[in-house]
Amino acid sequence: MIASGMAAEVADAMAELGTLAPKGYLAGIEDSIEKTLGHPARDFETFIAENAQTFS
């Protein structure tokens, strides 16, 4: 990452983040979308189906 021009601090943070997911630290359910938008988050398939005209 650093060889590609990324700042060392950012590369270190990305490497650390990569170790957290396999340990399950990122497995929690988050309700930020629902709190922000006022409705539950949709899965990707539903989002695409509802907005197909935008992507064609």
Secondary structure, DSSP 4 states (H G I P E B T S, - for coil): -GGGT--HHHHHHHHHHHHHGGGTTT-S---HHHHHHSSPPPPHHHHHHHTGGGG-
